[in-house]
Amino acid sequence: MPRHLIRSVILLLLVAGCDQALIVPTTFPEPVVEPLPLDVALHFTDEFANFRYREDVPGDAEWDIELGKANVALFESVSRRLFRSATRVPARPEGEDARRYNAIIEPSIAAFEFSLPSQSATDQYSVWIRYTVKVFRPDGTELTAWNISAYGESDSTMLRPARSMEQATILALRDAAATLTVNFANEARARGVMPMEKTDAPAP
């Protein structure tokens, strides 16, 4: 076997045997959108704000992905533009405090999965995230538990697998942000968070 191929194989084996840890970046572009006429409270549970996913993939590596801060940054960046006002609160507000808001939003991660090139026999790192976005009335009544599915993929980088996984995760987060931005108004109207849009009556 040529010497350069031997070196490549050795490097690949060394990378495959290393633990892979990453902290997902927390900078996201804010959507350009007309704000909805809603004043909302954002409540992030400890589990959501500190979400961390670990998986030991046989024959590959042990992955440790910190997603909590990115979760919070994503929902805050979208909410700043999507709503008239969005206030982060340490606990779900009640009573007089809750009546300051039109709705209380509490997201969570229902599922996080990934696929490696070694598993899919492709050159892609793929990430799937399913969020559940609960929306409450000020009196605490749950109006909806809206499921948002997001996907991202990135080409593999032989010597920087964590970078490839990071990019796939960022793209999944941006996919979730786009779904939230585009579809929240329809979900809010369907669940009574906002009044239905008025349509002109047909001409006689």
C-alpha positions, 0 to 999 in steps of 0.5 A: 500500500502506498505510504500516503494511503497508509498515513490516511488510514492511520489518521482515520482510525485515530479520529474514529477512536476519539471522543467527540465533544461539542458545544453548539454555537449560540448565534442565530440570524433574527428573522425579518418578519412583521411582529405578531400582536402578542406579548409573550412570556418565554419559560425555559425549563432547566432540562431545556436550557441545559440539554445535553445529548450523549451517545456511544456509537460502537466502532466510532466514538462517544459523542457529547453534544451540548445543545442547551444554550443554543436552544435558548438562543434560538427561541429568544432570537426568533421571539424578539422579531416574531412577537410584539414583545417577548420576556424571559421568565424564571418560572411560568407566571401565575395570577396578576403577573401572568395577565401581563401576557397574551400567552406563555410559551414553554418549549422542550426537546421531544427527541434528538437523533443523529446519523454518522457516515459510518452508520449511513454509508454516505458522506453525510452527518445528519441531525434530527430534532423534534421540539414540542412548543407548549402555549398556555393562556395567562390562566394556565390553560394549555392551548397547544403542544405544537410539535416542530420537526427539524433536520440538518445535514453536513458533508463529512470532514475526515479530520474534524468530525465534530465540526461536521456534526456542529454544522448539521446541528446548526442547520437543524436549529435554523430549520426549526427557527424557520418553521416557528417563524412561518407557521406560528401565526396559523397555529396561534389562530387555530388554537385561539391564541390570536383571533382568526384573520378577517376575510372580505365577504363575497360580493353579492 
